[in-house]
Amino acid sequence: MRFTELLQRIPGISQRMLTRSVRHLERDGLLTRTVHPEVPPRVEYELTAT
């Protein structure tokens, strides 16, 4: 799921808080972040098997 999709699906969350949460989840191994080298850049997040 893309960042904007997450932002739209979680009511009341700020962009800053979502960014922090996603970074923590990625650091803890619960999310994977895939960057696609396009213009504009496209980043997708996916839950890991954990």
C-alpha positions in Angstrom: 0.0 0.0 0.0 1.3 3.5 -0.8 1.8 6.1 1.9 -1.1 8.3 0.7 -3.4 5.3 0.8 -2.4 4.7 4.4 -3.0 8.3 5.2 -6.5 8.3 3.7 -7.5 5.0 5.4 -6.4 5.9 8.9 -8.8 8.7 10.1 -7.4 11.5 12.2 -3.7 10.6 11.8 -1.3 13.4 10.8 1.3 12.9 8.1 4.1 13.3 10.7 2.7 10.6 13.0 2.2 8.2 10.2 5.7 8.7 9.0 7.1 8.0 12.5 4.9 5.0 12.9 5.9 3.5 9.5 9.6 4.1 10.2 9.3 2.3 13.6 7.4 -0.6 12.1 10.0 -1.0 9.4 12.8 -0.8 11.9 11.1 -3.5 14.0 10.8 -5.8 10.9 7.0 -5.6 10.7 6.9 -3.7 7.4 9.0 -3.7 4.2 9.5 -0.5 2.3 10.0 -0.8 -1.5 11.2 2.3 -3.4 10.5 2.3 -7.2 12.9 4.5 -9.2 10.3 6.5 -11.1 9.5 10.1 -11.5 7.8 11.0 -9.2 9.2 8.4 -6.7 6.8 5.6 -5.7 7.2 4.0 -2.3 5.1 1.0 -1.2 4.8 -0.6 2.2 3.9 -4.2 2.9 3.5 -6.3 6.0 6.1 -8.9 6.6 5.4 -12.5 7.5 6.3 -11.6 11.1 
